[in-house]
Each structure stands twice: as structure tokens, then as C-alpha cells.
């Protein structure tokens, strides 16, 4: 599952003092001012680096059992197929 970047998420989390100037802005105005104010911020530079290369950050889940993962990948309720093997689940 991926989430689109919400402006100011990281800034709010770390209480960035520059975020106050950006809070009222939206869209292109926000991004232009952010590029100016945050050019030395390593988190912002990393985000820009990812964006320039079409990479994205995804949220990870806690480790789940392989059978449950197989069921979820197939869109099946894991409880309904708990008696099947991983191979059988993937064949459904």
C-alpha cells in the first residue's frame, strides 16, 4: 500500500521551524517555497531524489505468515483457506 506525500508531513513530525511559513501555501506555491527554504534539509533532498528517479517510499507491514500472505495476495480470507497449503492457495 502506498500513500501520496502529504505536504508538511515530515516537517510537522519533527517540529521544523520553517514549516510555519509553508503551512498556508498549497500546490506549486508550496513546492516552490519549500525548495527555497528547505534546500539544506536532508529529508527534503532525499524526497526530491526519490521523486526525480520515479522511486517511491512504501509503508511496510509487520511480518505475517506465508499462508496468510498468499491468501491476501489472492484476495481470499485467510481463515477460509487455513486448511490449504501455500501452493494450493496460490492455485486458486
N, C-alpha and C positions, 0 to 999 in steps of 0.2 A: 504494500500500500504506500503510495507516495502522496505527499502534500505539497501544494504550491507554496512558495515562500510568501509569508505574510510580512509586509514591511514593518520593521521595527521589532520583530520577534526577539532576536538575539540582543538588541540594544536594551530592550525592556528587561530581559532576564539578567543582564549584568549591570543594570542601572547606569548606562552610558550617559555622561553629562551632555553630550552633543545631541541626544535624541530629542530634547525639548524643542530645538529649532526645527526638527523634521516632522514632529507629530502632527502639525496642522496641514502638511503638504500631502498630495496624492499624485499617483501616476508618474508622468515624465518629470514633473517639477520635483517630486520626491527623489527620484533617481538621480537627477542632475545635482541637486543639493547634497545628496548622500555621497556621490562621487567626489565632490569638493571637500566636504567635511571629514569624510572617513577614509581618505586615500591612504593613511598610515595604519589603519585598523587591519590587523592580520585576519580576523574573521571575515570582514567585508572583502578583502583581497582574495581570500580563499573562495568565497561565494562567487565572485566575479570570474575567477579562474575556472571554476566548475561550469559556470554558465557559458563562457566563451568556447569551451570544449564540448558542449552539449552533454555534460555529465549531470547527474542529479544525486542528491542525498536521499536515501530511503530510510524509513524507520524499520528497525528490526524487531522481531518478536522474541520472546523467551523461547528457549529450545522446547520443541514439542516432539512427542514420539513419532517415529517414521510412519506408522499406520495412520495416525491422525492426520499427519501432513498429506499423505497420499489421498485420504478421503476428502480433505479440504480442497486439494488440487482438482479433484474430480467433481467437486460441488455436492458431495454427499455428506449427510450427517454421520460423523464418526461413530456414534453409538449404534446406528443401524447396521454397520458393517464390521463391528468389532470381532465377529467370529471368522472373518475372512483374512487371508494373508495379504501382504502388501501387493504381491503380483496380481492376485485376484481383484483387489480393489482397483488397481490401475487398468485392468482389462475391462472394467465396466463401462 
